[in-house]
Amino acid sequence: MDDDLVFKALADPTRRSLLDALFERDGQSLTDLERRLPMSRFGVAKHLRQLEEAGLVLTRRRGREKLHFLNVVPIRLVHDRWVSRYTEPWAAALSDIKHELEERTMEKVFEIWIRTTPERLWEAITKPELRARYNFGASIDTEWKAGSRFEMRAGDGSVKLGEGEVLEVDPPRRLVQTMVAMWSDDVKAEGTSRVTWEIEPVRDSCRLTVTHDQLREGANAELYGGWPMILSGLKTLLETGENLTTYGSIMYVEN
């Protein structure tokens, strides 16, 4: 990720307005976003291209429409690099407030670039001991075959965080699974959602896209709010061999 592109994209108030619009309702078309701003369609499209180049906006085709999704992972990476340990609690508190105000939607899309091979990335996603190093200390127990069940547990295995079914397995390209979150009664009540991992090799790096969908409108933000920390930890692990300390990573290992 290029910090300069992210900072440049965030410096413009119009682009921040577009991000705010996607924060309020993800998956909007150019026409939807154009209605929000007093400028031409061409101008809005130009700003969206800059946000895409910075990795802050992702696009998906739905029939004839091109929909735009907010990708918060680059913001999280900038946060991890530049926010000091003294200001971290204040920044986290403000972030929590914003999440409480967010209008949840049916689909969340996250993207991150990692300098690694598809095979190493696939291994980090599916190997229990590696998964636990960036996934809030939780490993996944499954055969990684279509139709197999999985359980996600943390700590010494006594804390069950989730369960589900593996739907598609195409190593090292694509993995699809359902998920029932179980770390609290509130998220458990949300029922089953779906997570899709897609790996695209680009020379010496990979683009990883995680799509968390089939979410109830207005679903609890705890279901998807941890993805930026998880993906940041995955990138750090594969590029440096080190664990990234986040609020999630210490949640089940400290008293």
Secondary structure, 3 states (H helix, E strand, C coil): CCHHHHHHHHHCHHHHHHHHHHHHCCCEEHHHHHCCCCCCHHHHHHHHHHHHHCCCEEEEEECCEEEEEECCHHHHHHHHHHCCCCCHHHHHHHHHHHHHHCCCCCEEEEEEEECCCHHHHHHHHHCHHHHCCCCCCCEEECCCCCCCEEEEEECCCCEEEEEEEEEEEECCCEEEEEEEECCCHHHHCCCEEEEEEEEEEECCEEEEEEEEECCCCCCCHHHCCCHHHHHHHHHHHHHHCCCCCCCCCCCCCCC
